[in-house]
């Protein structure tokens, strides 16, 4: 795990495909420590997310869906456990 600085903020980036994936124009990050297994992400994008053995959201092997649905699934998460970036700009949460 490495730390990067983005617009004055430090955040941890990881190469772990369970929690960070590039999908279309977005980089999608799952913050598993915020996940409460509400399953809204799975309901909206079942071809992107699943639960792991601890009932935490993670990516499927080959996630695919529209960028609009991926953004909607992040917006539907009650704890903000899914972050969306486009390049270095965070798209969600705002």
N, C-alpha and C positions, 0 to 999 in steps of 0.2 A: 504494500500500500504506500502510496506517495501523497504528499500534500501539494496542492497547487494554489496559487493566489489568483482570484478572479474578482476584479473590480473592488479591491480592498478587502475581500473576504477570503478566508482560508477554508477550504473544504477538502475532505478526503476523497480521493479517486482510487478506484480499485479495478483490477483487470478481471475480477471474478465475474464470469458470465451469468451467475445466478442473480446478481444485483445491478449490473450495468450493461446495457446493450445499445447499440446504434440501430435504430429502426427508421428507415427513410431519412428525412432531414433531421430527425430528433435523436438526441442521446437521452435515454430513459434510465433513471436511477431509482431503485427500490431501497428505501431506508427501512430495513427489516425491524429495527428497534422501535419503530413507530407503528408497525403493522398490528392490527387487532383482529385480523381475520374476518373483516366485515364482508368480504367477497364481492364488493361492488366492482372491483377491477376485473375479476373473473367473469362476472355477469355481463359486462360490457364488451370485454375483449378476451373471450375464452381461447383464442388462438395465440394469445400473447402471454398470459399469466396462469399460474397454477399455485397450489399450496405445496410447500415442502413438508417433510416429516414432522416439523414443529408447528405446522399450520401458519407459516409465514409466506407471504407472496414472494414468488420468484418467477423467472422467465421460463417458458417452454424452450425446447431445443432450437427450434426454428421459428421464432415469433414473427407473425405477420398480421397486419390489419391496416386499415387506413390511418393516416396521421390524425385525422379528425377524431376517430374512435379512441386512439391512444391518448390523445389530449383529454377527451371526455372521461376516460377511465381514471386518469390522474385527478381530474377535477371532482370526481365522484367519491374519492377516498376521504372518509371522515376525519382522518388524522394527518393527511398530507404526506403519506408515506411514499408517494411516487412523485419524483421531481422530473421535469422535462426541460431540456436545454436544446437550443438551436445555435450551434457554434459555441461561443463563450457566453451567450445571453440566456439567462434562465427565463423560460416561458411560463412555467408553472412550478410551484406557487409564485404569484407575483410579489 
